[in-house]
């Protein structure tokens, strides 16, 4: 059974720990039903989305928040929609400076400009955003950079990225409401992580994205257009 979502080493954590699905119904922001994941070494919280393609689960991971006080061991949502993280360094080196910490993340009510999710299509990917994009910038293929790679399955801790490719974005289609973009690629590499950078994008109001990266684990390529939920 292939892993559903690969978290590229160092870029997206080193020691994945607890995870929790956002069942708050929007009380924690625009990421309902997504998976929130802690990392021990990097003291960060990440998020992930999954989908089933050709009977196989796969999906993408995204940065969310860094700068937590210590190594995260577990996290959970409160009934009111707040995210609690708890951890300790246990004598191990972690990015956070505190020995133990119980911390809370609240949504301020302001919607950030982010990739809400990244989903696969037969010829590329569909990106959905938390806010409408600037259609002019979003419609340019050069606004998107992609790199693919895989890792060595081995006994040693972590792995370098290997077998890199750099697929070209051949065309872009922006939805009428500006909330989704379909990218067609010259090639897709099954079994590789597809690392996406959307640095040039802006929202319709001129905001840069809070995070510019997403990492999609491409186990399967759909044979026909998948419905976007």
Buried (B, 14 or more C-beta within 10 A) or exposed (E): EEEBBBBBBEBBBBBBBBBBEBEBEEBBBBBBEBBBBBBBBBBBBBBBBBBEBEEEBBBBBBBBBEEBBBBBBEBEBEEEBBBBBBBBBEEEEBBBEBBBBEBEBEBEEEEBBBBBBBBBBEBBBBBBBBBBBBBEBBBEBEBBBBBBBBBEEEEEEEEEBEEEEEBEBEEBEBBEEBBBBBBBBEEBBEEBBBBBBBEBBBBBEEBEBEBBBBBBBBBBBBEEEBEEE
